[in-house]
């Protein structure tokens, strides 16, 4: 004899089949994207997802683009440095050549063309020949190599002591050697423009027994000043820090 429970179970089974079929027809009429969103909400609730990143504004996009360009330029610079196989002998050659390139000689040889007076604006590409552009890039590469590069980058220098380089530049010109870390803004000393405080660029580097690294840094900075920075005097100080490897 059929029980009440069996009757109810049979009716429920029939209703489940009908309900499933009606639900399938109704869902089939919905947009596909809506169905996907509904499914994701059930298997991956919104609380489990990382918060959506707001779209970058114009300033952030510029910053991201500048960072990408900087990374590319750093890779290219290291590749150029690696091709030198820089050692003490070749460094001495760079120093000797750079020391001969005074502002007057750069102009006399046509490397600088009608540059602005010293102490005024930067010397731009319009005042440099193609040879001067190449020379400026080389001087910046060498400065980077002396401050940061190691054996992996093809720089073979027996660095035995630590030294500290501090360069003082007008803030508007600090970007010319932007790979040097900025540490502070110096107070106006009354000798410079009152509304243009100086920026201190400071970095620790390794010196070799012949002290050629310091000589090379000085020669590079002097040449970069003559080709671009354009200050009457570029204030740079190098001081001994201690023996041992750089950290």
C-alpha positions, 0 to 999 in steps of 0.5 A: 500500500502506498504511503503518504511519504511516497506520494509526496516524494513522487510529486516533489520529483515531478515538480523538480523536473518541471522547475529545472526545465522552466529555469533552464528556459528562463536562463537561456534568455539571459545575456551570456555576460550576465550569466558569467557574472552570476556564476562568478559571484557564487564561486568567487565572492567579491570579498575574495577578489582584490580591490579594483585598481582605479584608472591611472591619472595623467600624472601617474601615467607620465610617472610610469612612462618615465620609469619604463624609459629609465629602466631601458636607458639603464639597460642600454647604458650597462651594455655600452659600459660592458663593451669597454671592459673598463680597467685601470689602464683604460680609465687612465686613458679616459681621464687624460683625454677628458682633462684636455677638453676645456670649454675653450677647446670644445668651442674651438673644435666645433663641439660646442656652437654658440653656447649660453654663458656659464652660469645661465641656462643648460646647454641644450642639443641645439648648441652641441654637435653630433660629436658632442652629443656622443661625448656627453653620453660617454662621460655620463656612462663613465661616471655611472660605471665609476660609481655603480658598475662592477665586474658583472657590468664589465668594470674590472677595478680593484676597489679597496676603500670607500669614498663619498661623492657629494655634488651640489647643483641648482635644483633645476639642473639636477636632472642632468645626472639624475642617476645620482641619489638626491639627499637634500636641498641645501639652504641658499648661501646668498651667492646663488639665486635666492629662489633657486636652492641647491640640490645635494646629490650624494653617493658612496663609491669604491676607490682603487689604490691609484685613486683613479676612480676619484680622478675619473669622477672629477674629469667626467663631472667637469666635462658634463658641466662644460657640455650641459650643466653650464655652471661657472664652478661645479661644486663636487667633494670626494672624501674618504669613508673607510676601507672595505667593500661597499655595502 
